[in-house]
Amino acid sequence: MKTIEELSKIASQVRRDIVRMVNAAGCGHPGGSMSSTDILVTLFFNVMKQDPASWKRSAEGQDAFILSAGHLAPVYYSVLARAGYFPKEDLGSLRRFGSKLQGHPSVGLPGVFQPSGSLGQGVAAAAGIALGKKLSGDGNFVYVLCGDGESEEGEIWESATFAAHHGLDNLVAMTDYNHQQIDGSIEDVAGLSSLADRWLAFGWDVIEAEGHDFESIQNAFALAKRQDGKPTMILFNTEMGHGVDFMAGTHEWHGKAPNAEQTAQALAQLEETLGDY
Ligand SMILES: Cc1ncc(C[n+]2csc(CCOP(=O)(O)OP(=O)(O)O)c2C)c(N)n1
């Protein structure tokens, strides 16, 4: 188990990775990657039962994670590399021709169970794996991360019905609730009213937590594993572009690469803690 100070250091390094990867690629999605960094660092380093050395694509006998919001690939790749799934030197190949680190996750990269990028599909895939675990008596958990803009997709709500119907209390979904999406704020594009009310109405347990407070994140995961016959959605309150002042709180950094000067400014605001890739 990492201490909160250690998690915070890893998260700072992951945000540095994101900025550098997207700058080097000249395109990509830094805003949501940086809002979901603290959640994924906590999940991979302190919550999930997975061993990078013996990882296999079959979810049997281990916890599984699916990134439903596949455009958040930069944070996913950085966390996987820093957790030991592949060399962190590979991070520099984001979006390069022939690289396994494509703009959206594809299978073939250690740690990735399910390709994603077409929004809305991850909860369905996760629910299928969770049902499989129930049927085979495998007591491990399935985690899936969605975006709040992504939650406008209809398939999410079909999967929500399925998961509640089958009592999949080994399924823990998370929303990166940063209130921004590609074209503006959620409220301006297609207001979701209360996401908490929606998930509750679909028969899920709902936990609300602070997505940049490691204690709150850890408590939420601990509560989510109580297994009371219902799947759980954790709504993590977050900030788009968290960690860099000019990227924070605006949809403008949903899918834009920082130039050299902006990259230098961003890195200066993020503490170097574990060494560059
Ligand atoms: C099915 C589908 N429709 C549209 C898109 C294009 N798209 C990519 S990201 C995005 C917005 C997602 O918003 P959100 O989930 O809030 O992510 P964030 O902006 O926080 O990164 C859209 C519309 C897509 N990838 N897949």
The ligand as a Tripos MOL2 file, in Angstrom:
@<TRIPOS>MOLECULE
LIG
   26    27     1     0     0
SMALL
NO_CHARGES

@<TRIPOS>ATOM
      1 C1        -19.6820    7.2440  -29.7890 C.3       1 LIG1
      2 C2        -18.8030    8.4610  -29.7660 C.ar      1 LIG1
      3 N1        -19.3460    9.6710  -30.0320 N.ar      1 LIG1
      4 C3        -18.5520   10.7770  -30.0190 C.ar      1 LIG1
      5 C4        -17.2150   10.6680  -29.7380 C.ar      1 LIG1
      6 C5        -16.3290   11.9110  -29.7630 C.3       1 LIG1
      7 N2        -15.9610   12.3290  -28.4240 N.ar      1 LIG1
      8 C6        -14.7830   11.9990  -27.8970 C.ar      1 LIG1
      9 S1        -14.5890   12.5460  -26.3270 S.2       1 LIG1
     10 C7        -16.1180   13.2900  -26.3410 C.ar      1 LIG1
     11 C8        -16.6310   14.0350  -25.1320 C.3       1 LIG1
     12 C9        -16.5680   13.2140  -23.9080 C.3       1 LIG1
     13 O1        -16.7890   14.0140  -22.7910 O.3       1 LIG1
     14 P1        -16.3750   13.4970  -21.3520 P.3       1 LIG1
     15 O2        -16.7970   12.0860  -21.2240 O.co2     1 LIG1
     16 O3        -16.9170   14.4520  -20.3570 O.co2     1 LIG1
     17 O4        -14.7900   13.5220  -21.3670 O.3       1 LIG1
     18 P2        -13.8280   14.7560  -20.9570 P.3       1 LIG1
     19 O5        -14.2330   15.9300  -21.7860 O.co2     1 LIG1
     20 O6        -14.0160   15.0000  -19.5150 O.co2     1 LIG1
     21 O7        -12.4520   14.2710  -21.3020 O.co2     1 LIG1
     22 C10       -16.7540   13.0760  -27.5550 C.ar      1 LIG1
     23 C11       -18.0900   13.5890  -27.8920 C.3       1 LIG1
     24 C12       -16.6980    9.3790  -29.4710 C.ar      1 LIG1
     25 N3        -15.3970    9.1690  -29.1630 N.pl3     1 LIG1
     26 N4        -17.5010    8.2910  -29.4730 N.ar      1 LIG1
@<TRIPOS>BOND
     1     1     2 1
     2     2     3 ar
     3     2    26 ar
     4     3     4 ar
     5     4     5 ar
     6     5     6 1
     7     5    24 ar
     8     6     7 1
     9     7     8 ar
    10     7    22 ar
    11     8     9 ar
    12     9    10 ar
    13    10    11 1
    14    10    22 ar
    15    11    12 1
    16    12    13 1
    17    13    14 1
    18    14    15 2
    19    14    16 1
    20    14    17 1
    21    17    18 1
    22    18    19 2
    23    18    20 1
    24    18    21 1
    25    22    23 1
    26    24    25 1
    27    24    26 ar
@<TRIPOS>SUBSTRUCTURE
     1 LIG1         1 GROUP 0 **** ****
